[in-house]
Amino acid sequence: MSSSPTIGVFALQGDVREHVRMLSGLGAQAVGVRRPTELDGLDGIVLPGGESTTMHKLARTFELFEPLRAAIRAGLPAFGTCAGMIMLADTIEGGIEGQETIGGLDVVVRRNAFGRQVDSFETAVDFTPSWSEPFTFPATFIRAPLVEKVGDGVEIVARVAWKQSEDRIVAVRQGRLLATSFHPEITGDARIHELFVDLVRAG
Ligand code: GLN
C-alpha cells in the first residue's frame, strides 16, 4: 500500500463532494465511482450519506450493485456514513419494500431510528477505536440509523446516550469495514476519515 491510497466515493447519490474533500485532505487520491470499471484499482471505498433507497435503485440501474458487493466481499475496505451504514448492513429494519443492501457488516441497522420528530441534531460522541487513540467527536445526525444488534466479529467503536440514557451504537467496525450513523464528512473534522484511511493503509 502506498502512503497515498486511492479511495473511491460512491457517487450515484449522496454527499459525495464532502467526502472527496476530507479524503484529499488526508493525502488520499479520492475518485467518484459511478460505473463498475471505476472500482478497478481502488484501495478502499466510501458510501456517503444520502438516501439508501435511492442508492439501492440507482446502483441496480447503473449495474454497480453486484460488482460493488463482490468487491466488498473480496475484501475491499469500505466506510459507510448514515445511508452508507445502511448499505453496508447485512440486515435492515424499516426498509421499504424490496430494499436491498450491499452488506458485509454483521449488524442489524434500523433506518430513521431517532424518530420523525428529531430530524437532525448534534452531539459529542466518544470514540474508542481498538486501532487508534480514543477521542470525542462532534457528530451531526440527520434522519440517522442506529445499530440494533451486532454479530460476534463486530467491534463497537462508539455509542450515544438516547432516551432514558440507554447507550445506542452509532459506530462499528468489522475487519476493514467501518460505519457511522452520523455524517463525519460535514464537520470539517477529519479524524474519523483518518480512522478509515488507517484501516486502508494497514491493508
Ligand atoms: N434516512 C436515510 C436513509 O434511510 C439516511 C439519512 C442520511 O444519510 N442522512 O437512507
Residues whose N, C-alpha, C, O or C-beta is under 5 A from the ligand:
A	BS01	LIG	G49 G50 E51 S52 T53 T81 C82 A83 R111 N112 I142 R143
